[in-house]
Amino acid sequence: MLAKALGHPIRVRIVRMLSHREARVCSEIVHEIPLAQSTVSEHLRILKQAGLIRASTNGTKTGYCIEASALRRMKALAAGL
């Protein structure tokens, strides 16, 4: 599931963006990636479903951040190749 989630360059880009900052809301990600909000939301959903990111809602905004344990697991898998 991790490999499939990272099988798209936009999702890799989102993970890299989130790894440089504590959390971002979807509108901030859309501002940096020239795609429709619905497309970015779909990529975020896939990353969240794979356990690579987590979401927290504050009012009408949802913040996304890296799930550290998933990144550690991914690095361990990559090191074993």
N, C-alpha and C positions, 0 to 999 in steps of 0.2 A: 504494500500500500504506500509506503514511503517513496519508493522509486517512481511509482505511477504519479503520485502527487507532485513530485519534482521533475516530471517528464516534460513539463512545458516551461519555456524560457520566462514567461511572465511570472509564473509561480516562483521560480528561482529568484527572480528580481524582487518579488515581494518579500521573500524570506530574507534576502540580503538587506533590504530596506529596514525590516523589523529588527534585524540583528544589530543595527547601528543605533537604535533608539528604544527606550523603554516600551512605549506603546504609541500607536497611531490610530486615528479614526479613519473610516473608509474614505471620507472626502479628502483627507490629506494624501492618501495613497492614489486616489483618482487624479489629484492635482499633479503628481509626479509621473504617473503612467498615462499616456495619451489614449485611454480606452474609455468606453462608456462605463458609467457607474455600475450598471447591471452586470457587465462582463467582469469587472474587478470583484464585485460581490460574489460571483460564481467561483472565481479563482480562490477567494478567501474561504468560501464554503468547503471547497475541496481540500485546502490546506488544513482547515479546522477538523474536517472529518478524518483526515489522516493522523491527527494528533500533533501536527507540527506547530500549530499556533493555537492560542486560546482567545476567547472573546469575553469582554465584560461590558455590560450595558450600564450607562449612566444617563437616565432620562431618555431622550430620543437618539442619543449617539452610542455607537458601539465601538469600543476600543479593541485593537488587536495587538497581541504581543507574542513573542516566541515562546514555545513550550520547551524549556531547557532540557528536560529529560529526553524528549524526542530527538533533539539535536545531538545529544550525547550518544544515543542509540544509533543514529544515522552515521555519525563519525566512526563508531566502533565497527559498524557493518562495512563502511568504505575502507577502513584500515585492514579488514580481513580479506579484501580482494586481491 
